């Protein structure tokens, strides 16, 4: 799983049929200190995350499981909201 912070929303004028009803969010991956880690990515939202929230993303085949359409080409999907980070 990849931790990240939701930094924006994405509106697609055209999307595959498999993504009907799926929200896309712009997520900045973060490391264990919550510092930025790499470039921002687009992820499908399976749980209703909002801008400013820290989230976990599933990658690869696991990213396709939480979405409504069984067979889809998703590569990153938000699967959890991080409520608290402790050290």
N, C-alpha and C positions, 0 to 999 in steps of 0.2 A: 504494500500500500504506500501511496505517496501523499505526504501532508502538503497542504497548500492554503493560501488565503484567496478568497473570491474577491477579485478587483473590478469586475465589470460583467455586463451582459452582452450577448451576441444575438443579433437578429439576422436570420438567414432569409433572403428573398426567395431562394430555391433550396429545397432539401429533399433527400430521398424519402420515399413513402414510409420506410421503416422508422423514420424519425418523426412521424406525425405526432404532435402533442408533447414532444420532448423539448425541454428548455436547454439552451446552451449557455455556459458561463465561462468567463475568462478567469483563469486561476493562476496565481503566482506560486510555484512550488517553493517550499521553505525547508530549512534544515532543522535540527533539534533545538537550535537556539532561536528559532523563528525568523532567522535572517533569510533574505532572498537566496534561492538556489537555482540558477539557470533562468531561462527565458519563460515568459508566461505561455500558458497552453489553453486550448479550448477543451472543455469537458462537458459531457452530457450530465444533466442533473436529475438524479433519481429520487431525491428526498426533499426538495424544496429549499435549498440553501439560498442565502441572500448575500449581497455585497457586504464585505467586511467580516464575514465569518470564516473561521478556520475549519478546514474540511480534510477528509481522507478521500483519496481517489483510487479506484481499482484500475489496473492496466491490463491490456491484452484481452484474452478470451473472457476473463472474469468481468470485464467491463460491460460485456453484452448481457449478462444474466439479469440485472435489475430492471432493464428497459421493457416496455410493453410488448414490442414486437420480438418474438423469440429469435429470429435470425436477422441480425443487424451488423453493420460494419463499425460499431463504436470501438474506440481504442482507449479512451479515458472516461470514466463515469464516477461522479461524486456519490459515495455510498454512506458517508457518515459526517456529522457535524461534531467538531471538537469543542466541548464545553469548557474544559479546564486543562491547563498544562502545568504540571508540577515538575520540580527537579529533585 
